[in-house]
Amino acid sequence: MIRMENVKKAFGSKEVLRGMTLHVPKGTSMVIIGGSGTGKSVALKCILGLIQPDSGAILVDGKDAAKGDRDAFLARFGMLFQGGALFDSLPVWQNVAFRLLRGSLKRPQSEARDIAVEKLRRVGLKPDVADLFPAELSGGMQKRVGLARAIAAEPEIIFFDEPTTGLDPIMAGVINDLIREIVVEMGATAMTITHDMTSVRAIADNVAMLHDGVIKWTGPVAGMDDSGDPYLDQFIHGRAEGPIEAVR
């Protein structure tokens, strides 16, 4: 579904992606791991076309991601943002139905609300949450609302940006389980970036280790512990010593 071939991106003299190659099969869950500043978010933004790579190719379902109808292209994606990114001036249901109330996906307001309530139910929130505002919700509830919004338009591809950041271990486990269940139910292709190894093991089919702008290792999640790759081994075990230099 997603192919990145030798993608490079620099910001001034700072080379972020130095030839990233990654293949994400349709209907699978790929998790990209790596330290802060290694280019994980830049890679997602390049796929979405929010950032234009300097060279290389990005194909989505076999087609050049940079060409064609932009609105139709973006309509295929859902996104769960790291900080939730909810609109604090809108009630929860309008946050969830944001894409269904405007643009090419626009639905009648009553229909959009019904879809929002159903998606809230799918992530474990009761209908009365629909009329609350984000500030009235806990961090875990806000994350669930963000997840409901990500799936509201039935996307083919869903991106998850640090989905468990700021959550306690129990709520992080709930979110991980929801992500896994929903991705499987929808048959969606998922890409997640995270530092949380518990999340990796819970939601990944395949894992890619990004370091210094290139993929150092990629393979099935079951192969992580015996990969033999020093970068991956150091990262997943949180070792201070190894080829990845800790910033002091």
Steps between C-alpha positions, in 0.01 A plus 500: 500500500786739584843494341781740583799459271829672592319807638725788603408821679720773643423827673786727413819316597308256723445170319201328661415222254810369326351236272204346681356190337193336653220278369169468688278219368128566468297418810802473731613701801850648471661665801801728451727530803807710562631776720381858504608699196564198279241602239193294593254790486668642189444165327126510574476860384677411175249222431211739563657766280526752784875502431649447156801264498814616325533173307373145489152365434191450716223280362160446661307206355739504206451867413731796550387669822597842365271483194126489442200634691628627834163489679428146381848395611464641852149353533663156511684584824407527866733642766532475876721789611744478788341781702144415405470823297132538584328831426422639845220725370303209350300237689632146486262378230601781264866416563434137408291594196728784391569354154138396456376856545705655219676436172465204269386269782222730619188334643175648638557621856265247659671213316844630596395515864366144491829377353694692766296345782552153353876553471511628858320184608759294309779653709312445825341842556130549581268716286482773764869576437403628153380837630788564737799715409858363492598693815240300693670170415791314656816439297397143429154607384651766274724237344195280435319792339804551277486133405127525425573798272778308325258221400184707446537518121592129465853567369710239321820616670536621859804672651558496875749752639619393848151372591573433869699813587386652830284204602536280807593135432143371536349756262791451260412130495137583427599725208739237363226236510252735331745586224572135431132401500390788279778459243417129466124566481539764231763313304693826499869551436658657809823689561595592855798689640576440864769467768276272707616141459182371665305669220730349241437148622126560533420655162776412252504236230832636377758733650752737342792650687582850372834648598703779345250535216505141377324175590753290692272196537151397402312179553215330685448604863573142609852535359600808701658328796722275289572744219876510552491870407699708753290816448170323553635295791625809683176690443250234604696421817571864586875451534722804544792326330489417131519651151228755582663786685298645786479879483648644819 
